[in-house]
Amino acid sequence: MPRAAPTLRERKKLRTRRALVSEALRRFTERGFAETTLDEVVEAVEVSQRTFFRNFASKEAVALAPEQELWAAYTAVFAGLPPGGTAQSDYREALLAAVLAMDEGWAARFRACRALAERTPALAGHSLRDCAETTDRVLELAAARHPVARPEDAVRQRLLLELMLSAWRWAVHDWLLAGAPGAGTADGGAETADRGAGAAGDDVDDVDARAELVARTRRALALLPGVAALAADA
């Protein structure tokens, strides 16, 4: 069944949310996470702190919003996968499909978000916690799709997903270092996010950036059998 078009109120709420994320990432990138206050962010966007807290629980939440958007999409895609796949293929394909399905401008926001998290210990800790919570949610869904007979099989499923998400984190780090197409530097990423939808060329660049991230993730995941072999030899 086709998804209903968002209402005017929903579109306005989304624009406000995006504006807060873009402005926060721009200021955090330029001035530092700790040095930037919420008052500065909401004043620049011309909304109240009450509006901010209707959208985000904290400074950390707005800084990591692009990553949280991905985790929400990952869980939703996983829940909607057709039956018949293995746990490994389900974990992998849901993640890659979620990246490719993110909306225009997401790659730039995600790049700015991850670049910031990699140099801000407080954000890195929150990011790892969010990843752990997503792992638990996906494993709950996986338990219904791939029931196990023995406790050790459930442990194997968890270790498999955690290993795959470790490969994902490395792929993201590699993507940041290489410079994804259309994303630019961390400053450029925040600036691109601030432009909103932009021109058609910006949309193409964002698609290229997501495709490059998916390609790097596939390469990282392809290394996992060798990692398992090393562990077996230990």
Steps between C-alpha positions, in 0.01 A plus 500: 500500500652839401609717790276806551656835415600700810258769611593869498553487876729198466701674226542811714610289796753318281637830364544631853671181609734508200580866559592426862723208399673698225559806715618293796743300287633817337563669833637186670738452207618861491514578872503166680229293663562612858549862399164530322187563707146398421399865533724583203352221290133579566559874456658440159206283390251742661320244712457462875681257726161339554485426127853362513414260782186385319737371233814400691575390853844663518795656316634151445173392339500782245868443418440129439160539330621386154637179651180441696301547178703219348453269798124557490497423127717191552261358757198576281656345189605191695148458638359512146739257332338209316553157658759256373828679561773397740575705808822620338334610177212663689736703719705608199229575246282691745790728591602566140140556391448746785803705392383512138148598606601801709367831374680773309757685705538217751852404387630851567332517840626152589853588394500812719347301787756219485797734453387683812445180700845367411667799664255551790524228769161584653330450163698184427364346820142592415547364149620164630206483739256573217664227292468253789130583541447447127682167524259388771195605297620323186583186697147497642365507145754239389393263777157475338638466145780260588404304814782309662492171688804551720618795712839500328328557164344818637848610608627430150225718352595786732871465427428493128298822511751674726783398269311628196428832672869528590576460129239768430668743741833440331343558158356831621840603637662407169230697313571806711875481442463451126245776456170379361379644167285805558567512874818709513664583831320502833434873451375435149280221626329733744466766231348249258255388766408863563399550137214253533379336184726704272528456126472178304880475486514495879255209500727306263803571720312375804403180318865453400611553860259237630599258224866547591425434866315181405792387281748555785270314737480203265881490480530512878241225544682284245798492738304336781559135395872565525452653844308189610782282369753699703286454811479125437880481478551692823 
